[in-house]
Amino acid sequence: KEETGKKGASLTTYISLPGRYLVLMPGSNGGGISRKIEEEKERRKIKEIIQQLEVPEGMAVIVRTAGLGKSKTELLKDLHYLLRLWESISANSKKIPPPSLIYQERDLVIRSIRDYFTPDIDEVLIDHKEVFNRAREFFRTIMPRYQNKVKLYAEKRPLFSKYELEKQLEVIYERKVLLKSGGSIIIDPTEALVSVDFNSWKATQGLNLE
């Protein structure tokens, strides 16, 4: 794993292959459900589905947060994709003489699609032909129903400029967030905590203080 924050880089012999809804762990007997899924009713429901997936012996799966509310069919499809991926990695490890690169995690674009794409998204615009082809192939393999939503952006005007994405990103990181009521929220992250100050301001002049 690469260095993140104050955590240094680390190396492990435990293999984990992340999919859209699941993480496959070959050679592990563990597994479970993301800690971010806290509701006990949902956790029980997911456990029942996991038992029906028939994960091969000597492997385990972790259900990611994105797996919340997904059907058995959707989770099973993700599992089959990860099992095919593991078979490919295993086959390559026997063919390629060491030391060699056997498998590399997908690039940022594909990981972003894998982790954040949802059916209510109308289109995925990509302004690089090679990356577009990789994205289409990923959709074709994992989510063929939505592959037509991936489109190549070929206009001369840069993609970020056309949709004013820089301005949208600036708004995301604004310290002060203005509310329609006239009030505001001020967010101050510190090393120990994140303080959120609610300022009613003009809202107190309205009919509904809440």
N, C-alpha and C positions, 0 to 999 in steps of 0.2 A: 504494500500500500504506500502511496505517496505521502509525503509530509503534509499534515493539515493542522493549521494553527500552531499550537505549542506541542502537538504530538509529532514525534519524529517518524521517519520512514520505518516500515516494519516488513519483515519477511516471514512467511508461514508456509508450512507444507500442507495445511488444510485448504482444500479447493472449494470455492463457492462460485457458482455461475449464476448471475442475476438474469432473470427474465422480466417480463412485464408485470406479472403478478406473483411469481414465485422465485425463490433462490434455491437452486439445486446444489446439494453438497455430497458429491461422491465420496465414499469411504467414511461416511459419518453415520452415527446412530442417533444423532440429536434431532434437530428440527424444531418447529414450533410456529408461533404467530408473532408478528411484529408487536412490540410493546406499545406502539402508538394506537393499536386497536385495543381500547380499554374496556368497552362494554362487554360484560360477561355473556350476555345473550348472543352477541355477534361472535364471540370467541368460541362458544359451544357449537354454533352453527358451522363455523369454519372447520372446527375439529372433526365434525361429522363428515364434511365433504372430503377432507384430507384422507380419512380412513377409506373412502370409496375410490380414491385415485389409484390405489394399488402401486405405490412407489416401489421400484425394484429393491430387492434385499441388498443391504450394504450401502444404501443411499438414504438421504433424508431431504426434506424440503422445509423452507421457511416461507410462510405466506407474508408477502410485503403489504404495506399499508394500502397500496393500489388494489389489492385483492379483496378489499372489503366490499361486500355486496355483490361479488361476481358469482356466476353460476358454476356448477360443476363442469359444464362443457367448456367454459372459458378457461378455467384453471387447468383442465385436462389438456387442452390444446397447448397451453403454455408449457406444461410438463413435457409433452411429446417433443416440442421444439427443443427444450433443454436437454432431453435425452439424446436427440439426434446430434446436438452440438457436442455432447460428451463422447458419443461414439466416434465422431469425426476427430476430436482431440486425441482419443485413445489410439485410433488407427494411425494418425500422423506421428504419434510418439514412437510407434514401432517401426515406421518407415524411415524417419529422418535421423541421420547420425548426430549424436550429441557433440558439442553443444549447439543447439539450434532453437529458434523461436518456433514453438508449437502452436501457440494461440495468443492473440492479443485482443484485449477488451475493445469493443466497438468505439468508434470516435464519438466526439461530443454531440454531433448532430443526431446520430442514430440513438445514442443514449437518451437524448432529450425527447425524441419521438417515442421511444420505448416507455419512458417514465411519465410523460406528460400528455401524450395525445389521448383525446377522448372523442367519442362519436359525435359530440355536439360541435366540434371544430369544423368549420366549413371548408377550409383549405390550408395546405401547408406549402408555402412559397419558398423555393430554393433558387438562389441566383448563381449556382455553380453546377455545370453539366455533370461532372464526375460525381459530386455529392448527391445530385438529383438521382442519378442512376442507382447509387447505393441505397438511397432512401426508398426508391420504387421497389427495388429488390427485397428490401426489408419488409415493406408493406405486403408484397406479393407472398412472402413466406409466412408472416405472422398474422397480418390482418388484410387478406386479399379483398374483402368487401369494401375497404376504404382506400384502395390504391389509387383510385382516380382523383382523390383529394390532393394528391401530391402534384404540384405543378412547377414547371420551370419558369422562373422569372427572367425574361430576356430583354426587358426595356433598358434603354441607355441610362435613364435616371436611376441612381442607386436605390435599392430597396428601402434602406433606412430613411432616406430623404423623402421618398414618396409617402410613406406612412408616418413620418415625423416620429420615429421610434426613439430618437435621442431625447425629445421632449417628454415622452411618456416615461422613459427610464429616470429622467430627472425628477419627475413627479413622484415616482415610487420611493425615492430616497429623501424626499422632503421631510425636514424635521417637524414642520407644522402642517397639520391636515385640517383644512377648513370644512366645516359641516354646513349642510343646507339650512339648518336652523339658525345659523349665525354664530354658533359656538365653534370651538376648535379642539383638536387633540394635539398635544405636543409630546413627541417621543424622543427620549434621550437614552441611548444605549451606553452603559458603562461596563467596566470589567466584571463587576459583581452582580449587576442586575440591569434590567431595562425599565426605566421609569416612564409611566404614561400619565400625563396630566390632562384632565378634562376641564376645559375652560368654557363656562356657559356663556359668558360675554353677552351678546345681544339676545341670546335665547331666553333670558329671564324676562324679557319684555313681551314675550309671546304668550299665547293663551295656555299652551301646554308645556310646562317646565321640563317634564320628562323627555 
